[in-house]
Amino acid sequence: MKCTLTVAVVLLLSGLQLGSADQPPAIVIDRQLGQIRLTATVARQGIYPELRGAIEYLACGPDGKTYEALFICPAKPAALYQSLIGSGWQTGTPAGTDQGMYRPPTGERLRISVTWREDEIAKRVPVESLILDRETDAPMPPVEWVFTGSRVTLDPATGREVLQASLTNNLIALHHRDPSVLIQNPLQQGGEPLRYKPDLARLPPAGTPVGLIIEAVIPPPAKRAVDESRLQAIITGRVQGVGFRAFTQRQARAAGLRGWVRNLTDGRVEVVAAGRDLALEQFRTTLRNGPRGAVVEDIREGKIPAGELPGPFEIRATATPD
Protein backbone atom coordinates (compact mmCIF):
# COMPACT_ATOMS: atom_id res chain seq x y z
CA MET A 1 0.00 0.00 0.00
CA LYS A 2 1.18 3.48 -0.74
CA CYS A 3 0.99 6.18 1.87
CA THR A 4 1.18 9.92 1.24
CA LEU A 5 2.25 11.82 4.33
CA THR A 6 2.79 15.58 4.33
CA VAL A 7 4.81 17.63 6.78
CA ALA A 8 4.85 21.42 7.11
CA VAL A 9 8.43 22.69 7.21
CA VAL A 10 9.93 26.11 7.78
CA LEU A 11 13.42 27.00 6.53
CA LEU A 12 15.47 28.56 9.33
CA LEU A 13 19.19 29.29 9.17
CA SER A 14 21.15 26.12 8.34
CA GLY A 15 18.37 23.59 8.81
CA LEU A 16 14.73 22.77 8.63
CA GLN A 17 13.00 23.18 11.97
CA LEU A 18 9.68 21.60 12.83
CA GLY A 19 8.13 23.23 15.86
CA SER A 20 6.14 26.25 17.00
CA ALA A 21 6.97 29.75 18.17
CA ASP A 22 6.43 28.99 21.89
CA GLN A 23 8.50 25.81 22.17
CA PRO A 24 11.73 24.40 20.72
CA PRO A 25 11.32 22.52 17.45
CA ALA A 26 10.72 18.79 17.84
CA ILE A 27 12.79 18.06 14.71
CA VAL A 28 15.68 20.00 13.16
CA ILE A 29 17.09 18.85 9.81
CA ASP A 30 20.62 20.12 9.24
CA ARG A 31 21.44 19.60 5.55
CA GLN A 32 25.04 20.80 5.87
CA LEU A 33 25.96 18.37 8.66
CA GLY A 34 23.70 15.59 7.39
CA GLN A 35 21.93 15.35 10.73
CA ILE A 36 18.44 15.10 12.15
CA ARG A 37 18.17 16.43 15.70
CA LEU A 38 15.26 15.55 17.96
CA THR A 39 14.17 17.36 21.09
CA ALA A 40 13.59 14.93 23.95
CA THR A 41 13.54 14.49 27.72
CA VAL A 42 14.87 11.65 29.86
CA ALA A 43 12.02 9.30 30.78
CA ARG A 44 11.31 8.30 34.36
CA GLN A 45 12.76 4.87 35.07
CA GLY A 46 11.56 1.95 37.20
CA ILE A 47 7.86 2.78 37.07
CA TYR A 48 6.70 -0.86 37.01
CA PRO A 49 8.60 -3.32 39.27
CA GLU A 50 7.63 -6.27 37.06
CA LEU A 51 9.89 -4.89 34.32
CA ARG A 52 12.84 -5.26 36.72
CA GLY A 53 14.32 -1.99 35.49
CA ALA A 54 14.38 -3.11 31.85
CA ILE A 55 13.70 -0.85 28.89
CA GLU A 56 12.48 -1.90 25.44
CA TYR A 57 12.58 1.44 23.60
CA LEU A 58 15.21 4.04 22.98
CA ALA A 59 12.59 6.70 22.24
CA CYS A 60 8.80 6.98 22.30
CA GLY A 61 6.31 9.75 21.80
CA PRO A 62 4.35 11.08 24.80
CA ASP A 63 1.53 8.61 24.04
CA GLY A 64 3.83 5.63 23.48
CA LYS A 65 5.31 3.12 25.93
CA THR A 66 7.17 5.77 27.90
CA TYR A 67 7.30 3.55 31.00
CA GLU A 68 9.85 1.31 29.24
CA ALA A 69 11.70 3.96 27.22
CA LEU A 70 14.93 5.88 27.69
CA PHE A 71 13.69 9.13 26.14
CA ILE A 72 10.38 10.83 25.36
CA CYS A 73 10.26 12.77 22.08
CA PRO A 74 7.42 15.14 21.10
CA ALA A 75 8.18 14.52 17.40
CA LYS A 76 5.23 13.10 15.46
CA PRO A 77 6.12 9.72 13.91
CA ALA A 78 4.93 10.81 10.44
CA ALA A 79 7.03 13.97 10.65
CA LEU A 80 10.12 12.03 11.70
CA TYR A 81 9.51 9.50 8.93
CA GLN A 82 9.33 12.25 6.32
CA SER A 83 12.45 13.89 7.75
CA LEU A 84 14.36 10.62 7.42
CA ILE A 85 13.07 10.02 3.89
CA GLY A 86 13.72 13.67 2.96
CA SER A 87 17.34 13.25 4.03
CA GLY A 88 17.69 10.60 1.32
CA TRP A 89 17.76 7.67 3.72
CA GLN A 90 16.16 4.41 2.59
CA THR A 91 13.73 2.28 4.55
CA GLY A 92 13.98 -1.49 4.82
CA THR A 93 12.11 -4.13 6.80
CA PRO A 94 11.84 -4.90 10.52
CA ALA A 95 13.52 -7.92 12.10
CA GLY A 96 11.62 -11.18 12.01
CA THR A 97 11.88 -14.83 11.07
CA ASP A 98 11.89 -16.48 7.64
CA GLN A 99 11.16 -20.23 7.55
CA GLY A 100 12.20 -20.43 11.20
CA MET A 101 15.46 -18.53 10.65
CA TYR A 102 16.20 -15.17 12.27
CA ARG A 103 16.08 -12.26 9.81
CA PRO A 104 17.84 -9.05 10.93
CA PRO A 105 16.32 -5.63 10.28
CA THR A 106 17.28 -3.94 7.02
CA GLY A 107 17.42 -0.33 5.92
CA GLU A 108 19.66 2.73 6.11
CA ARG A 109 22.34 2.42 8.79
CA LEU A 110 22.31 5.25 11.33
CA ARG A 111 24.31 6.46 14.30
CA ILE A 112 22.52 8.01 17.26
CA SER A 113 24.09 10.19 19.94
CA VAL A 114 22.73 12.15 22.90
CA THR A 115 23.54 15.70 23.95
CA TRP A 116 22.69 17.57 27.16
CA ARG A 117 24.14 20.14 29.54
CA GLU A 118 25.52 19.16 32.91
CA ASP A 119 26.84 21.88 35.25
CA GLU A 120 26.85 24.23 32.24
CA ILE A 121 29.09 21.81 30.35
CA ALA A 122 27.84 20.45 27.01
CA LYS A 123 28.02 16.67 26.78
CA ARG A 124 27.62 14.35 23.80
CA VAL A 125 27.87 10.56 23.96
CA PRO A 126 26.84 7.61 21.77
CA VAL A 127 23.41 6.53 22.96
CA GLU A 128 24.63 2.95 23.47
CA SER A 129 26.91 4.15 26.29
CA LEU A 130 23.79 4.90 28.39
CA ILE A 131 22.40 1.36 27.98
CA LEU A 132 23.49 -1.82 29.78
CA ASP A 133 23.09 -5.42 28.68
CA ARG A 134 21.25 -7.11 31.55
CA GLU A 135 22.92 -10.45 30.75
CA THR A 136 26.48 -9.15 31.04
CA ASP A 137 26.00 -5.83 32.87
CA ALA A 138 28.32 -4.35 30.22
CA PRO A 139 27.46 -1.31 28.09
CA MET A 140 25.66 -2.00 24.85
CA PRO A 141 28.33 -2.10 22.10
CA PRO A 142 28.39 0.68 19.49
CA VAL A 143 25.89 -0.23 16.79
CA GLU A 144 24.53 1.04 13.50
CA TRP A 145 20.80 1.51 14.10
CA VAL A 146 18.51 0.54 11.20
CA PHE A 147 15.83 2.71 9.56
CA THR A 148 13.21 0.02 9.03
CA GLY A 149 10.50 2.59 8.30
CA SER A 150 7.44 1.22 10.15
CA ARG A 151 4.49 -0.14 8.15
CA VAL A 152 1.40 1.33 6.55
CA THR A 153 -1.90 0.31 8.11
CA LEU A 154 -5.49 1.51 8.42
CA ASP A 155 -6.36 3.89 11.23
CA PRO A 156 -9.42 2.24 12.86
CA ALA A 157 -10.74 5.67 13.85
CA THR A 158 -10.66 7.20 10.37
CA GLY A 159 -10.27 4.26 7.96
CA ARG A 160 -7.33 6.07 6.35
CA GLU A 161 -3.87 4.69 5.65
CA VAL A 162 -1.30 5.84 8.20
CA LEU A 163 2.08 4.75 9.46
CA GLN A 164 1.65 2.13 12.16
CA ALA A 165 4.07 4.18 14.27
CA SER A 166 1.49 6.99 14.26
CA LEU A 167 -0.88 4.67 16.13
CA THR A 168 1.62 3.19 18.61
CA ASN A 169 3.68 6.41 19.07
CA ASN A 170 6.82 4.31 19.46
CA LEU A 171 9.83 5.60 17.50
CA ILE A 172 13.08 3.69 18.15
CA ALA A 173 13.14 0.17 19.60
CA LEU A 174 15.74 -1.87 21.43
CA HIS A 175 13.72 -5.06 20.96
CA HIS A 176 12.40 -6.67 17.77
CA ARG A 177 8.83 -7.48 18.79
CA ASP A 178 7.40 -4.13 17.70
CA PRO A 179 7.56 -3.77 13.87
CA SER A 180 5.70 -0.45 14.05
CA VAL A 181 8.76 1.59 15.04
CA LEU A 182 10.78 3.66 12.58
CA ILE A 183 14.25 2.56 13.75
CA GLN A 184 15.40 -0.76 15.26
CA ASN A 185 18.37 -2.13 17.15
CA PRO A 186 20.41 -4.28 14.68
CA LEU A 187 21.67 -6.82 17.23
CA GLN A 188 20.17 -10.30 17.39
CA GLN A 189 19.90 -9.84 21.18
CA GLY A 190 17.02 -7.50 20.38
CA GLY A 191 14.90 -10.59 19.91
CA GLU A 192 15.15 -11.34 23.65
CA PRO A 193 12.64 -9.59 25.93
CA LEU A 194 13.91 -7.32 28.72
CA ARG A 195 17.52 -7.65 27.51
CA TYR A 196 18.53 -4.03 28.19
CA LYS A 197 18.40 -1.54 31.07
CA PRO A 198 19.49 2.09 31.49
CA ASP A 199 22.87 2.88 33.00
CA LEU A 200 21.48 4.99 35.83
CA ALA A 201 24.96 6.06 36.87
CA ARG A 202 25.47 7.81 33.51
CA LEU A 203 21.93 8.68 32.45
CA PRO A 204 20.86 12.25 33.30
CA PRO A 205 17.98 12.57 35.79
CA ALA A 206 14.39 12.07 34.63
CA GLY A 207 12.99 15.15 32.93
CA THR A 208 16.39 16.44 31.77
CA PRO A 209 16.12 18.04 28.30
CA VAL A 210 18.34 16.25 25.80
CA GLY A 211 18.89 16.17 22.07
CA LEU A 212 19.05 13.02 19.96
CA ILE A 213 21.32 13.38 16.92
CA ILE A 214 20.70 10.94 14.07
CA GLU A 215 23.31 10.64 11.31
CA ALA A 216 23.75 8.26 8.39
CA VAL A 217 26.70 5.88 8.59
CA ILE A 218 27.39 6.63 4.90
CA PRO A 219 27.51 10.44 4.59
CA PRO A 220 25.86 12.10 1.56
CA PRO A 221 29.05 12.43 -0.61
CA ALA A 222 29.89 8.75 -0.12
CA LYS A 223 26.31 7.68 -0.78
CA ARG A 224 26.55 8.98 -4.34
CA ALA A 225 29.25 6.36 -4.94
CA VAL A 226 26.76 3.58 -4.17
CA ASP A 227 23.86 4.77 -6.30
CA GLU A 228 21.02 2.37 -6.84
CA SER A 229 21.05 -0.16 -9.66
CA ARG A 230 18.18 -2.07 -11.27
CA LEU A 231 17.51 -5.66 -12.23
CA GLN A 232 14.87 -7.16 -14.53
CA ALA A 233 14.82 -10.94 -14.77
CA ILE A 234 12.67 -13.61 -16.39
CA ILE A 235 12.95 -16.92 -14.52
CA THR A 236 12.22 -20.23 -16.26
CA GLY A 237 11.66 -23.64 -14.67
CA ARG A 238 9.36 -25.00 -12.01
CA VAL A 239 8.68 -21.57 -10.54
CA GLN A 240 4.90 -21.37 -10.31
CA GLY A 241 2.82 -23.09 -7.66
CA VAL A 242 5.86 -23.50 -5.39
CA GLY A 243 5.72 -20.20 -3.45
CA PHE A 244 8.31 -18.51 -5.66
CA ARG A 245 6.66 -15.06 -5.56
CA ALA A 246 6.23 -15.01 -1.78
CA PHE A 247 9.82 -16.23 -1.37
CA THR A 248 11.09 -13.51 -3.72
CA GLN A 249 9.15 -10.82 -1.88
CA ARG A 250 10.53 -11.89 1.52
CA GLN A 251 14.10 -11.99 0.26
CA ALA A 252 13.81 -8.65 -1.56
CA ARG A 253 12.37 -6.89 1.47
CA ALA A 254 15.03 -8.39 3.71
CA ALA A 255 17.66 -6.97 1.33
CA GLY A 256 16.03 -3.52 1.34
CA LEU A 257 15.08 -3.70 -2.34
CA ARG A 258 12.15 -2.03 -4.06
CA GLY A 259 10.20 -3.44 -7.01
CA TRP A 260 7.85 -6.31 -7.76
CA VAL A 261 7.44 -9.94 -8.81
CA ARG A 262 4.68 -11.52 -10.90
CA ASN A 263 3.76 -14.75 -12.67
CA LEU A 264 3.56 -14.78 -16.45
CA THR A 265 0.87 -16.72 -18.26
CA ASP A 266 3.48 -18.92 -20.00
CA GLY A 267 4.68 -20.40 -16.68
CA ARG A 268 7.65 -18.11 -16.11
CA VAL A 269 8.16 -15.50 -13.36
CA GLU A 270 9.21 -11.88 -13.89
CA VAL A 271 11.12 -9.90 -11.27
CA VAL A 272 12.00 -6.19 -11.29
CA ALA A 273 14.11 -4.86 -8.42
CA ALA A 274 16.09 -1.76 -7.50
CA GLY A 275 18.65 -1.21 -4.77
CA ARG A 276 22.33 -1.01 -3.99
CA ASP A 277 24.78 -3.03 -6.08
CA LEU A 278 25.82 -5.51 -3.38
CA ALA A 279 22.22 -6.17 -2.32
CA LEU A 280 21.19 -6.79 -5.93
CA GLU A 281 24.09 -9.16 -6.55
CA GLN A 282 23.15 -11.20 -3.48
CA PHE A 283 19.52 -11.13 -4.63
CA ARG A 284 20.57 -12.62 -8.00
CA THR A 285 22.07 -15.57 -6.13
CA THR A 286 18.87 -15.93 -4.11
CA LEU A 287 16.80 -16.08 -7.32
CA ARG A 288 19.05 -18.78 -8.79
CA ASN A 289 18.46 -20.96 -5.74
CA GLY A 290 14.75 -20.26 -5.30
CA PRO A 291 12.56 -21.66 -2.51
CA ARG A 292 12.28 -25.30 -1.55
CA GLY A 293 10.35 -27.14 -4.24
CA ALA A 294 11.37 -24.79 -7.06
CA VAL A 295 13.70 -25.70 -9.92
CA VAL A 296 15.30 -22.71 -11.64
CA GLU A 297 16.44 -23.67 -15.14
CA ASP A 298 17.35 -20.27 -16.53
CA ILE A 299 17.39 -16.57 -15.60
CA ARG A 300 17.38 -14.09 -18.46
CA GLU A 301 18.00 -10.44 -17.66
CA GLY A 302 16.31 -7.87 -19.88
CA LYS A 303 15.43 -4.23 -20.34
CA ILE A 304 14.71 -2.29 -17.16
CA PRO A 305 11.27 -0.63 -17.14
CA ALA A 306 11.31 3.16 -16.90
CA GLY A 307 9.72 5.04 -14.04
CA GLU A 308 9.79 4.92 -10.26
CA LEU A 309 9.59 1.49 -8.66
CA PRO A 310 7.31 0.93 -5.69
CA GLY A 311 8.50 0.30 -2.19
CA PRO A 312 8.35 -1.96 -0.31
CA PHE A 313 8.69 -4.86 -2.72
CA GLU A 314 5.28 -6.16 -3.85
CA ILE A 315 3.59 -9.10 -5.58
CA ARG A 316 1.69 -8.17 -8.74
CA ALA A 317 -1.06 -9.92 -10.67
CA THR A 318 -0.26 -12.45 -13.41
CA ALA A 319 0.54 -10.84 -16.75
CA THR A 320 0.93 -11.83 -20.38
CA PRO A 321 4.56 -11.84 -21.58
CA ASP A 322 5.59 -8.89 -23.76
JOURJO-V776971 format. One record per backbone hydrogen bond with DSSP energy under -0.5 kcal/mol. NH is the residue of the N-H (numbers start at 1). CO is the residue of the C=O. If there is no record, write none. Layout:
NH_CO ; NH_CO
//
This chain:
5_3 ; 10_17 ; 12_10 ; 12_15 ; 15_12 ; 16_29 ; 17_10 ; 17_15 ; 18_27 ; 19_17 ; 20_23 ; 23_20 ; 26_18 ; 27_18 ; 28_37 ; 29_16 ; 30_28 ; 30_35 ; 31_14 ; 31_29 ; 32_14 ; 34_30 ; 35_30 ; 36_214 ; 37_28 ; 38_212 ; 39_26 ; 40_210 ; 41_72 ; 42_208 ; 43_70 ; 49_47 ; 51_48 ; 52_49 ; 53_48 ; 54_51 ; 55_196 ; 56_68 ; 57_68 ; 58_172 ; 59_172 ; 60_71 ; 61_169 ; 64_61 ; 66_64 ; 68_65 ; 69_66 ; 70_57 ; 71_58 ; 72_41 ; 73_60 ; 73_71 ; 74_39 ; 80_76 ; 81_77 ; 82_78 ; 83_79 ; 84_80 ; 85_81 ; 86_82 ; 87_83 ; 88_85 ; 89_84 ; 92_147 ; 96_103 ; 98_101 ; 101_98 ; 103_96 ; 106_93 ; 108_90 ; 108_147 ; 110_145 ; 111_215 ; 113_213 ; 114_125 ; 115_211 ; 116_123 ; 118_121 ; 121_118 ; 123_116 ; 125_114 ; 127_112 ; 129_126 ; 130_127 ; 131_128 ; 132_197 ; 133_138 ; 134_132 ; 134_195 ; 137_133 ; 140_128 ; 140_131 ; 145_110 ; 145_143 ; 146_184 ; 147_108 ; 148_146 ; 148_182 ; 149_182 ; 150_181 ; 153_162 ; 155_160 ; 156_154 ; 158_155 ; 159_155 ; 162_153 ; 164_151 ; 166_163 ; 167_163 ; 167_164 ; 168_164 ; 169_165 ; 171_59 ; 172_59 ; 173_183 ; 174_56 ; 175_56 ; 176_190 ; 179_177 ; 181_178 ; 182_171 ; 183_171 ; 184_146 ; 185_173 ; 190_187 ; 191_188 ; 192_189 ; 195_192 ; 196_55 ; 197_132 ; 198_53 ; 199_130 ; 200_198 ; 202_199 ; 203_199 ; 207_42 ; 208_205 ; 210_40 ; 211_115 ; 212_38 ; 213_113 ; 213_211 ; 214_36 ; 214_212 ; 215_111 ; 216_34 ; 217_109 ; 219_217 ; 222_219 ; 223_219 ; 224_220 ; 225_222 ; 226_223 ; 227_224 ; 229_275 ; 231_273 ; 233_271 ; 234_300 ; 235_233 ; 235_269 ; 236_298 ; 238_295 ; 239_237 ; 247_243 ; 248_244 ; 249_245 ; 250_246 ; 251_247 ; 252_248 ; 253_249 ; 254_250 ; 255_251 ; 256_253 ; 257_252 ; 258_274 ; 259_310 ; 260_272 ; 261_314 ; 262_270 ; 264_268 ; 265_319 ; 267_264 ; 269_235 ; 270_262 ; 271_233 ; 272_260 ; 273_231 ; 274_258 ; 275_229 ; 280_276 ; 281_277 ; 282_278 ; 283_279 ; 284_280 ; 285_281 ; 286_282 ; 287_283 ; 288_284 ; 289_285 ; 290_286 ; 294_291 ; 295_238 ; 297_236 ; 297_295 ; 298_236 ; 300_234 ; 301_299 ; 302_232 ; 313_257 ; 314_259 ; 316_261 ; 319_263
//
